Amino acid sequence: MTTTKITEQAFLDAAANGDAETLKTGLEQGLKPDIADQYGNTALMMACARAQTETCKILLEAGADPDHKNRFGLGPRNWASWAENDAQVRALLG
């Protein structure tokens, strides 16, 4: 059985969309949990912004940095404030 190679963009999208399986596959394929886009926005930030608690857990367990800041000085906690259930996400971030 052949597994499709997960690209960095697909990994970021998976985090934002709550696609835990794609995220896990990307990590198994060697993608780093702190992959970021051109602005320094990480998969964890994208998961936080959409209150994807399961993908937040996966990324944090894989070593994602909850204190990372993008080029604009914003971090996962800032991104979590845009989510409806930000308290759950913030609890995960510590």
N, C-alpha and C positions, 0 to 999 in steps of 0.2 A: 504494500500500500504506500503510495506516494503522498507526502504531506506538502501542501503548497507553502512556499517560502513566504513568510510574513514580512512585509516591508515596514520601514519605520512609520510611514504615513498610515498604513493599515493598523499598526500597533496603537498609534495615537487615536485613531478613529474608534478602535475597539474599546479603549479606555473611556472615551466620551460616551459611547453608546451602550456601555454595560455588557459588552461581549466578552465574558470571562474566558470562554474557550479559546478565542483568537489570542487574547492576551497571554494565557498560559502557554499556548503553542509558541508564540513569539519569544517568550522567556526561555522555553526549552530549546529554541533554536539559537539562543545566545544573545538576543536583544537585551540591552540594559534597561532597567526599570526607569532610569532618568533620561531616556531619549527625549529630546526637545526639538521644537520647530525652530524656524529662523529667528523667532523673537525670544527664545528661551523658555517657551511654555512647554511644560512636561506633560507626560501622560497623566500623572497624578493631578496636576492642575485641571486638566480637562475632565477627569472623572469627578473631581470636587465640584466643579461648576455645574455639573448635571446631577449631582447627588447620587452618583453611582457607588454606593457603599461597598458592594461586592468587589468591584474593580479597584476601589481605593484600598481595601484590605489586601488584595492580591499584590498590588504594587508595593505597599508598605512592607509586607512580609518578604518581598523580593529585594528590599533594600532601598526603595525610593526615598529620596531626601524630602522630608516634610518642611524643611526650612529653605529650600531652593527658591531663589528669586529670579524672575525673568528680567529682560532688558529694561522694564519700566518699574522695577522694584516691587512687583507684586508676587506673592507666593501662594501656595495652596490654600492657606487660611483665607486670603482675600478672595480667591476664586470660589471658595465654599460659601461665602456670603451671598453669592448670586443664586444659590440653590434654595428651593423651598424648605427642605429639611436640613438646613445647614448645621443644626445642632448635632445630628447624627454623624455627619462628616467631620465636624470639628472635634468630636469625641475621639474619633479614630486617629486624628492628627496629633492628639495630645496637647 
